[in-house]
Amino acid sequence: MEKSDNFFNKVYTIAKLIPYGRVTSYGAIAKYLGTAKSARMVGWAMNASHNNEEIPAHRVVNRNGLLTGKNHFEGTNLMQQLLESEGVIIKENKIQNFSAVFWDPFKELTT
């Protein structure tokens, strides 16, 4: 389990860098970490982080802007409410203007 713990910590380090009002995807984090095929594991890390308020798991969505992780948050629409409180527009569980609010760690952190 030590390897996944280290991977999870790397995921959390990146997630903490996602700016307010922006989102990224599981795959974008995996790509930045050099493990492009590990998007699902990034999702597991996000699910395991819900007891840590320092990690903005609500800012990590699927590659199409869908709130696929919303069922892992307490309350009916907590993930959506948190994003909307940051100005992100959501309709039918999908982020509107996804490309405008998308934060790509590979582009933002490697330049």
Backbone torsions as a table, in degrees:
resi	resn	phi	psi	omega
1	MET	NA	-16.7	-177.6
2	GLU	-59.8	-40.7	-179.9
3	LYS	-61.3	-45.3	-179.6
4	SER	-67.6	-34.8	176.7
5	ASP	-60.6	-43.1	178.5
6	ASN	-64.8	-41.1	177.8
7	PHE	-63.0	-46.0	178.5
8	PHE	-57.0	-44.0	179.9
9	ASN	-63.0	-37.2	176.3
10	LYS	-64.6	-41.9	177.5
11	VAL	-60.8	-45.3	-178.6
12	TYR	-63.5	-37.5	178.3
13	THR	-60.3	-43.0	178.9
14	ILE	-70.1	-44.6	-178.6
15	ALA	-58.1	-36.7	-179.8
16	LYS	-66.4	-17.0	-178.9
17	LEU	-90.2	-9.6	-179.5
18	ILE	-65.0	121.6	-177.5
19	PRO	-66.4	152.6	174.0
20	TYR	-53.1	132.8	177.2
21	GLY	81.5	6.9	179.4
22	ARG	-123.4	163.0	177.9
23	VAL	-136.7	161.4	171.6
24	THR	-137.1	179.1	-178.7
25	SER	-114.4	162.3	176.5
26	TYR	-57.7	-44.8	-178.7
27	GLY	-65.3	-36.2	179.8
28	ALA	-66.0	-38.5	176.8
29	ILE	-66.7	-44.8	179.4
30	ALA	-59.9	-43.8	179.5
31	LYS	-61.4	-45.0	179.8
32	TYR	-60.2	-36.5	-179.1
33	LEU	-79.6	-0.5	178.7
34	GLY	81.3	16.7	-180.0
35	THR	-129.0	61.6	-171.2
36	ALA	-52.9	-27.2	-178.6
37	LYS	-92.4	15.0	-176.2
38	SER	-108.2	26.7	-179.1
39	ALA	-57.6	-39.2	-179.8
40	ARG	-63.6	-37.8	179.2
41	MET	-68.2	-34.0	174.5
42	VAL	-62.2	-40.4	176.6
43	GLY	-60.9	-40.7	177.6
44	TRP	-63.8	-39.7	177.9
45	ALA	-62.4	-43.1	179.8
46	MET	-63.6	-41.4	178.6
47	ASN	-62.7	-35.3	-179.3
48	ALA	-77.9	-8.6	-174.3
49	SER	-95.1	-0.7	-171.3
50	HIS	-63.7	-16.0	176.7
51	ASN	-89.3	-0.6	-179.0
52	ASN	-112.9	105.2	-176.7
53	GLU	-69.7	-12.3	178.7
54	GLU	-75.7	-16.4	-177.4
55	ILE	-102.2	115.3	-177.6
56	PRO	-81.8	68.0	-177.6
57	ALA	-59.2	-25.1	-180.0
58	HIS	-66.0	-16.8	-179.5
59	ARG	-88.8	4.9	179.4
60	VAL	-112.9	120.4	-175.0
61	VAL	-129.5	-179.2	179.1
62	ASN	-80.7	174.0	-171.9
63	ARG	-64.8	-15.1	178.5
64	ASN	-102.1	3.4	-179.0
65	GLY	85.7	12.7	178.6
66	LEU	-83.5	144.1	179.2
67	LEU	-83.8	64.4	-175.4
68	THR	-67.9	-22.3	-179.7
69	GLY	-91.1	4.6	-172.2
70	LYS	-61.7	-27.4	-179.2
71	ASN	-72.5	-10.6	-179.4
72	HIS	-93.5	0.6	177.2
73	PHE	-99.1	147.5	176.0
74	GLU	-67.9	149.1	179.7
75	GLY	84.6	164.2	-175.2
76	THR	-69.0	-47.8	-175.3
77	ASN	-130.2	35.1	-174.5
78	LEU	-59.7	-44.0	-179.8
79	MET	-59.1	-46.9	179.3
80	GLN	-63.2	-43.2	-179.7
81	GLN	-62.6	-41.1	179.2
82	LEU	-63.9	-42.9	178.8
83	LEU	-66.9	-43.5	179.7
84	GLU	-64.2	-33.2	177.7
85	SER	-66.2	-18.2	177.4
86	GLU	-97.5	5.1	177.1
87	GLY	93.0	5.1	178.8
88	VAL	-80.9	129.5	-178.3
89	ILE	-92.6	129.4	-177.2
90	ILE	-129.5	132.9	174.5
91	LYS	-133.2	129.1	179.1
92	GLU	50.5	49.1	176.0
93	ASN	65.4	19.4	-179.6
94	LYS	-129.8	135.6	179.4
95	ILE	-72.1	129.4	176.5
96	GLN	-85.0	150.2	-177.1
97	ASN	52.8	44.9	-175.1
98	PHE	-53.4	-45.1	-177.2
99	SER	-64.6	-28.3	-179.7
100	ALA	-73.9	-29.5	-178.6
101	VAL	-104.7	-1.4	-177.8
102	PHE	-73.1	130.6	177.7
103	TRP	-112.2	115.6	-178.3
104	ASP	-99.9	107.2	-177.6
105	PRO	-60.0	-30.7	-179.7
106	PHE	-63.7	-40.3	178.5
107	LYS	-79.3	-42.5	-173.5
108	GLU	-75.1	-31.5	-173.7
109	LEU	-103.8	-6.4	-179.3
110	THR	-108.7	0.6	179.9
111	THR	-98.7	NA	NA
